Amino acid sequence: MNKIKICLIIPPSPFLLDERVFVQLGILKIASVLEQEDYSVDMIDLSGVENYTDVLTDYVKKKDRADVFGITATTPQVPYAVKISQHLKNLLPGKQSRVILGGPHVTLMHTAAKREEKKNFVGSNRATKDIDALKGFFDVLVCGDGELAIFDAIHESDKIIDADIAKSKYFLSHQQFTDLPPPARHLVDMSSYKYFIEGEPALSLIAQLGCPFHCTFCSGRNSPFLRKIRLRDIDAVVDEVEMLYLTYGVKGFMFYDDELNVNKNMVPMMNKLCDLQEKHGVDFKLRGFIKAELFKDEQAEAMYRAGFRWLLTGFESGDPRILANIKKIAKREDNTRCVEIAKKHNLKVKALMSIGHAGESFESVENTKQWLLETEPEDFDCTIITTYPGSPYFDDAIRENDYYVYTDKKNNDKLYQASLNYLVDQDYYKGDPDGGYTSYVWTQHMSAEDLVQAREDLEREVRDKLNIPFNPARPGITYEHSMGMGMGPNSKIEIPDFILKMTKDRNDSL
């Protein structure tokens, strides 16, 4: 076993209604490659834990703790990642600890910072300021694929390891993506995650990386890490499904690929999933994302045979002008046809909608509402747009006074954005679907308050008329902190295994 122990940390996600639906697979992939190279890994899962700093306090008291920490963070998780790092640095000052940050936020913000530098900071330097601030909180920042970069992050002195370059030695090829071991799910308490597809407990997996499309709100627009398609071999995907079925006894699977039907091998993969079910005499229940304009009867038929019962699609808007502004290839009629194909093949649709785009108006929101009522999806979400780093909304915005403005080049429609500190601000994302929203964007036609009210009115009316209930929230978890107990020379700090698991626990969990 490698002498270096590393502790990987999943931060809380209080902006979610339920933090223990699907585990974050990216950090579990990091864990699996570390274990493959004989590193000992501790995994601290703080999802849903309200007093998460108490967990860290007790962990640091453990005799066999790590002194190298790796944290993943989406943009809404960053404030919590910063607090975790600060807390660890207070408990282990100086060179007693090494804290690494990876994940989507630092990748996308670094992408935006590189664009700012390339443009000679015309318009904005806010991404550069964010990255500079992150350097002060973390010892190393890993941008892009972390599976190969993690080893240099543990040992080297570079402040930034940029794996978000297609020609980088860290950037995963198709073959590397296939050959890597599956996520180290044994390092989290999978039983504490609850998700069901048609009544069947479900786990998540990923068959491919990347989305090649150009939506203006998408944070992956300018990042090779999130743009470049990388496919796993079909057999590797099917083998992982079989492993999950045999290990955990689940028959539900959520494919977390950006767009399943971008993969030209999707129908053959569906056929092999059919063969797998026949082999074991089981019926799977599957769910995943598709691209509306690419959806065909052949795909729908194959997906249903393979066990798919739900499709999720980012239709975003029912208004033609908004669809054009956000650079959607799909037209309103393409989206309608997608729902019709799904219904024809007994597939249920969850429509993912958003408002607050450049040019948004009361009329465009009404068009979105009417499209939902006409097409009658089985479920939907409607969010107010967030201007994430790495998206044109963020990267191409120009500072004006104390806010930023993105301008659509074709129609000259504008999207105004409040100045946010992504390292601190926590309430800009989305709240309870029945209230609790705060909007930090507005348009020429609608104020931030107008957008909040319009979203709530749309949600209430559509859900009422289509008989779609609001999604329930799940209460947080309170960790029973030692409160200074257990400090003697023979003491043993007990952190429950739904929060802390270690490499040595692997055999017990399988």
PyMOL commands that set and color helices and strands:
alter all, ss='L'
color gray80, all
select helices_A, chain A and resi 25-36+52-61+75-91+104-118+126-137+149-155+174-179+185-187+190-192+224-227+234-248+260-262+266-280+292-294+297-306+320-325+332-344+362-375+392-395+448-466+503-509
alter helices_A, ss='H'
color red, helices_A
select strands_A, chain A and resi 5-10+40-45+68-72+98-102+140-144+160-163+196-197+200-205+208-209+230-231+252-255+285-289+308-316+348-355+379-384+398-400+403-407+414-418+441-443+500-502
alter strands_A, ss='S'
color yellow, strands_A
deselect
rebuild
show_as cartoon
